[in-house]
Structure formats: C-alpha cells, structure tokens
C-alpha cells in the first residue's frame, strides 16, 4: 500500500499566506497604542495651560478702555445732572443738606448731654454707695454686729482675798468709754451702749452672762489715751486696788475683737418721718 501524498496543494499555501500577516500585525498595534495615549495627554495639558497671545492682550486692553469710559460717563452724567438744575432747585438741595447737617449736630449734642448725665449719675451713685457702705460698717461696729481690729489696750484684773464688786468693773467700763474706746470686750462678751453689769449670788453678770475672774478687757482706741485714763488718781485702777484686786494694762498696736452680738429688736422706737419745718 502506498502512503498518502503530504505535498501541500496550492490552496493550502494561499491560506497560510493570508493568516501570517494577521498574526504579525497584532504586536505593532499594541506598541503604537502607548505613544498615542501619551500624545493625547500632552495635547490636553497644552490646551488647558494659559498662554499669552496677541488676541488675549487686545481683549484685555479693550476691557480696560471700556471700564474707564464707563467711569468717565457716570461722573459726567452726575455733573451734568447738577449743572442742569435751576438755581431754585440748587438752593433747595443746599437747604436740605444744611438742615440735615443741623439735625445731626443737634443729635450729637443730645447724645453728649445724655452721656455726661449718665457719667455724672454713675459717679454720684458710686459715691453714695461708698458712703452707705462706710456708714453701715461704722454702725455695725458700734452696735456690735461686726468684728473690729485696731490699736488699743488690754487690761487684766484679778481678785485678791476680797471679791470685787460689779461697781468696780463698771468704773473700768465708764473710764474706757470716756477715753474714747470704740469697741470693748469683757471675757468674750461684746459690750455696747445697752450693756449692763450686775451682781448675783453666782457672780457678776454681764448682759445675761456670768463672768469670772480673771477679768480680761480688750478695748480698741488710742492707747495713749486709754491707758492714762484708767490710771488717773481715784479712777478705775485705783478703785480695783482699793477693793483688793490687781490690774495690768498693756498697749497693743493691733488688737482684734471678734466677739459680736445681734442688737435686740426694738419694741417702741420707730424711725421718725421727716416733716417740713415751714
């Protein structure tokens, strides 16, 4: 048996020649695609980037000239609008401007007067408030409602073999007041204008509280006046020594009295209502 003939026919050679170019064109097409995309991006960037050209310069100059012409036209129109008015109309406009200026000046004057009144009223209120606070503090100290500090004297009185009488301590209180003591304390009890000292079987009572020796006085005032007032012949300290007691007086540059008391409510007295004396 004879083997089949493997020699290609003319038709087979034509088919191979037709398919070969197609396979050879694939690679060049892919190679050309990348340069084309890069060229497109460069073209887009050039289109978007600003470029100075003659047409753009001419357009900018024309816009500037147009704006200048409009400004000149507006100013000329305003000038012509005033120059075209009659004298009576110009006088009327001038009167209106003058009247408006006068109204503004009056308003400024009124506002300044109101400002001055407010400033004066504020100063008066501040001064009145300061006086009221000072008066309240002074009354609070004198009435015993507020603690106090200042120069003064301390007095220590002890008993001897004989018991001291309440009248001897009352003499000390009177001498301190007469010498100008502003705040007085005895054994932790704040003494005021209504204070009293009495003797009981349990001892000396000061404003309802029993006090026992030693009797410790503290008085705020002028030390150079308080000390000598207690030591005058026949005075408070002389009475204490005569009654068998002993006393010591010390001047203090800064004496602090913290004992306070609330004033008793008034039962009968009321503030007097001011009346005209005409």
C-alpha positions as CSV (number, residue, x, y, z in Angstrom):
1,X,0.0,0.0,0.0
2,X,1.3,3.4,-1.0
3,X,1.5,6.3,1.8
4,X,-0.7,9.4,1.1
5,X,1.0,12.3,-0.5
6,X,1.8,15.1,2.0
7,X,2.7,17.7,-0.5
8,X,0.6,20.9,0.1
9,X,-1.7,21.9,-2.5
10,X,-1.8,25.4,-4.0
11,X,-5.0,26.2,-1.9
12,X,-3.2,25.3,1.3
13,X,-0.3,27.7,0.6
14,X,-2.7,30.5,-0.1
15,X,-4.5,30.0,3.3
16,X,-1.2,30.1,5.1
17,X,0.0,33.3,3.4
18,X,-3.3,35.0,4.3
19,X,-3.1,34.2,8.0
20,X,0.5,35.0,8.5
21,X,0.2,38.8,8.1
22,X,-2.7,38.9,10.5
23,X,-0.6,37.4,13.3
24,X,2.3,39.7,12.5
25,X,0.2,42.9,12.8
26,X,-1.0,42.3,16.5
27,X,2.3,43.2,18.2
28,X,2.8,46.5,16.3
29,X,-0.7,47.7,17.1
30,X,-0.1,47.2,20.9
31,X,3.2,49.0,20.6
32,X,1.6,52.0,18.8
33,X,-1.2,52.4,21.4
34,X,1.0,53.7,24.3
35,X,2.6,56.6,22.3
36,X,-0.8,57.7,21.1
37,X,-2.2,57.9,24.7
38,X,0.8,59.9,25.9
39,X,0.4,62.3,23.0
40,X,-3.3,62.8,23.9
41,X,-2.5,63.8,27.5
42,X,0.2,66.3,26.3
43,X,-2.3,67.9,23.9
44,X,-4.9,68.2,26.7
45,X,-2.3,69.9,29.0
46,X,-1.3,72.4,26.4
47,X,-5.0,73.2,25.7
48,X,-5.7,73.8,29.4
49,X,-2.5,75.8,30.2
50,X,-2.9,79.6,29.9
51,X,-1.0,81.1,27.0
52,X,-0.4,84.7,26.3
53,X,-1.4,85.6,22.8
54,X,-2.0,88.7,20.9
55,X,-5.8,88.3,20.8
56,X,-5.9,88.0,24.6
57,X,-3.8,91.1,25.1
58,X,-6.1,93.1,22.8
59,X,-9.2,91.8,24.6
60,X,-7.7,92.8,28.0
61,X,-6.9,96.3,26.7
62,X,-10.4,96.7,25.2
63,X,-12.0,95.7,28.6
64,X,-9.8,98.3,30.5
65,X,-10.8,101.0,28.0
66,X,-14.4,100.1,28.3
67,X,-14.3,100.3,32.1
68,X,-12.6,103.7,32.0
69,X,-15.1,105.0,29.6
70,X,-18.0,103.9,31.8
71,X,-16.5,105.7,34.9
72,X,-16.0,108.9,32.9
73,X,-19.6,108.7,31.6
74,X,-21.0,108.2,35.1
75,X,-19.1,111.2,36.5
76,X,-20.0,113.4,33.6
77,X,-23.7,112.4,34.0
78,X,-23.7,113.3,37.7
79,X,-22.0,116.7,36.9
80,X,-24.5,117.4,34.1
81,X,-27.4,116.4,36.4
82,X,-26.4,119.1,38.9
83,X,-25.4,121.7,36.3
84,X,-28.7,121.2,34.5
85,X,-30.7,122.1,37.6
86,X,-32.2,125.5,38.1
87,X,-30.9,127.9,40.8
88,X,-34.0,127.4,42.9
89,X,-33.6,123.7,42.9
90,X,-29.9,124.0,43.8
91,X,-30.8,126.3,46.7
92,X,-33.4,123.8,47.8
93,X,-30.9,121.0,47.8
94,X,-28.4,123.2,49.7
95,X,-31.0,124.0,52.3
96,X,-31.9,120.3,52.7
97,X,-28.2,119.4,53.2
98,X,-27.8,122.3,55.7
99,X,-30.9,121.2,57.6
100,X,-29.7,117.6,57.7
101,X,-26.3,118.8,59.0
102,X,-28.0,120.9,61.7
103,X,-30.2,117.9,62.7
104,X,-27.1,115.7,63.0
105,X,-25.3,118.3,65.1
106,X,-28.3,118.5,67.5
107,X,-28.4,114.8,67.8
108,X,-24.7,114.7,68.6
109,X,-25.3,117.4,71.2
110,X,-28.1,115.5,72.8
111,X,-26.2,112.2,72.9
112,X,-23.2,114.0,74.6
113,X,-25.5,115.5,77.2
114,X,-27.0,112.1,77.9
115,X,-23.5,110.6,78.2
116,X,-22.5,113.3,80.6
117,X,-25.6,112.8,82.7
118,X,-25.0,109.0,82.8
119,X,-21.4,109.5,83.8
120,X,-22.4,112.0,86.4
121,X,-25.1,109.8,87.7
122,X,-22.8,106.8,87.8
123,X,-20.2,108.8,89.8
124,X,-22.9,110.1,92.2
125,X,-24.3,106.6,92.6
126,X,-20.8,105.2,93.3
127,X,-20.1,108.0,95.9
128,X,-23.5,107.4,97.5
129,X,-22.8,103.6,97.6
130,X,-19.4,104.2,99.1
131,X,-20.9,106.5,101.8
132,X,-23.6,104.0,102.6
133,X,-21.2,101.1,102.9
134,X,-18.9,103.1,105.2
135,X,-21.9,104.1,107.3
136,X,-23.1,100.6,107.5
137,X,-19.7,99.3,108.6
138,X,-19.4,102.1,111.2
139,X,-22.9,101.3,112.6
140,X,-22.2,97.6,112.5
141,X,-19.0,98.1,114.7
142,X,-20.7,100.4,117.1
143,X,-23.7,98.2,117.5
144,X,-21.5,95.1,118.0
145,X,-22.7,93.3,114.9
146,X,-19.3,93.3,113.2
147,X,-15.9,92.3,114.4
148,X,-13.2,95.0,114.6
149,X,-9.5,95.5,114.6
150,X,-7.2,98.4,115.5
151,X,-4.8,99.7,118.2
152,X,-5.9,99.7,121.8
153,X,-5.2,98.2,125.2
154,X,-5.7,95.0,127.1
155,X,-6.5,95.0,130.8
156,X,-6.1,92.0,133.1
157,X,-7.8,92.3,136.5
158,X,-7.6,89.6,139.2
159,X,-9.2,89.4,142.6
160,X,-7.3,89.2,145.9
161,X,-8.7,88.0,149.2
162,X,-11.8,90.1,148.7
163,X,-14.4,89.6,146.0
164,X,-14.6,92.5,143.5
165,X,-17.8,94.3,143.2
166,X,-19.7,94.9,139.9
167,X,-19.4,98.6,140.5
168,X,-15.6,98.4,140.3
169,X,-15.9,96.7,136.8
170,X,-18.5,99.3,135.8
171,X,-16.0,102.0,136.7
172,X,-13.5,100.4,134.2
173,X,-16.1,100.4,131.5
174,X,-17.0,104.0,132.1
175,X,-13.4,105.2,132.0
176,X,-12.7,103.4,128.8
177,X,-15.8,104.9,127.1
178,X,-14.9,108.4,128.4
179,X,-11.4,108.0,127.0
180,X,-12.7,107.3,123.5
181,X,-12.8,103.5,123.3
182,X,-14.8,102.5,120.2
183,X,-15.0,98.7,120.8
184,X,-14.9,97.0,124.2
185,X,-15.0,93.3,125.1
186,X,-15.0,91.7,128.6
187,X,-14.3,88.0,128.9
188,X,-15.6,87.3,125.4
189,X,-18.7,89.5,125.8
190,X,-19.1,92.4,123.3
191,X,-20.2,95.5,125.3
192,X,-22.4,98.0,123.6
193,X,-24.4,101.1,124.7
194,X,-27.2,98.9,126.3
195,X,-24.8,96.6,128.2
196,X,-25.2,96.2,131.9
197,X,-23.2,94.7,134.9
198,X,-25.0,93.4,138.0
199,X,-24.1,91.2,141.0
200,X,-25.8,88.0,141.7
201,X,-25.2,85.1,144.2
202,X,-23.5,83.3,141.4
203,X,-21.2,86.1,140.5
204,X,-21.1,89.2,138.2
205,X,-23.5,89.0,135.2
206,X,-22.7,90.9,132.0
207,X,-25.6,91.2,129.6
208,X,-27.0,87.9,130.9
209,X,-23.7,86.0,131.0
210,X,-21.8,85.2,134.2
211,X,-18.2,86.3,134.1
212,X,-15.5,85.0,136.5
213,X,-12.0,86.3,137.3
214,X,-9.6,87.0,135.9
215,X,-11.5,89.8,134.1
216,X,-9.9,90.3,130.7
217,X,-10.7,93.6,129.0
218,X,-10.0,94.5,125.4
219,X,-10.6,98.0,124.1
220,X,-9.9,99.5,120.7
221,X,-9.0,103.1,120.7
222,X,-6.0,105.4,121.2
223,X,-3.6,103.6,123.6
224,X,-2.0,106.8,124.7
225,X,-5.4,108.0,125.9
226,X,-6.9,104.8,127.3
227,X,-4.0,103.7,129.5
228,X,-3.6,107.0,131.4
229,X,-7.4,107.3,131.7
230,X,-7.5,104.1,133.7
231,X,-4.6,105.1,135.9
232,X,-5.7,108.6,137.0
233,X,-5.8,109.0,140.8
234,X,-9.1,107.9,142.2
235,X,-10.0,106.3,138.9
236,X,-10.8,102.8,137.8
237,X,-7.5,101.1,138.6
238,X,-7.3,102.9,141.9
239,X,-10.8,101.5,142.8
240,X,-9.7,98.0,141.8
241,X,-6.6,98.1,144.0
242,X,-8.6,99.6,146.9
243,X,-11.0,96.7,146.6
244,X,-8.2,94.2,147.0
245,X,-7.7,93.4,143.3
246,X,-4.7,93.8,141.0
247,X,-4.6,95.1,137.4
248,X,-2.2,95.3,134.5
249,X,-2.6,97.5,131.4
250,X,-0.8,96.7,128.1
251,X,-0.8,98.8,124.9
252,X,-1.3,96.8,121.6
253,X,-0.6,98.1,118.1
254,X,-3.2,95.8,116.5
255,X,-5.9,94.4,118.6
256,X,-8.6,92.2,117.1
257,X,-12.0,91.8,118.7
258,X,-14.1,89.0,117.1
259,X,-17.0,88.8,119.7
260,X,-20.2,90.0,118.1
261,X,-23.9,90.3,119.1
262,X,-27.2,90.9,117.4
263,X,-29.0,94.0,118.6
264,X,-32.2,93.4,120.5
265,X,-35.4,94.2,118.5
266,X,-37.0,97.5,119.2
267,X,-40.3,97.4,120.9
268,X,-41.3,101.0,120.9
269,X,-39.0,103.2,118.9
270,X,-39.5,103.7,115.1
271,X,-37.7,105.8,112.6
272,X,-39.0,109.4,112.6
273,X,-40.7,110.6,109.4
274,X,-39.2,113.8,108.1
275,X,-41.5,116.8,108.0
276,X,-41.2,120.3,106.6
277,X,-40.5,123.0,109.1
278,X,-42.3,125.7,107.2
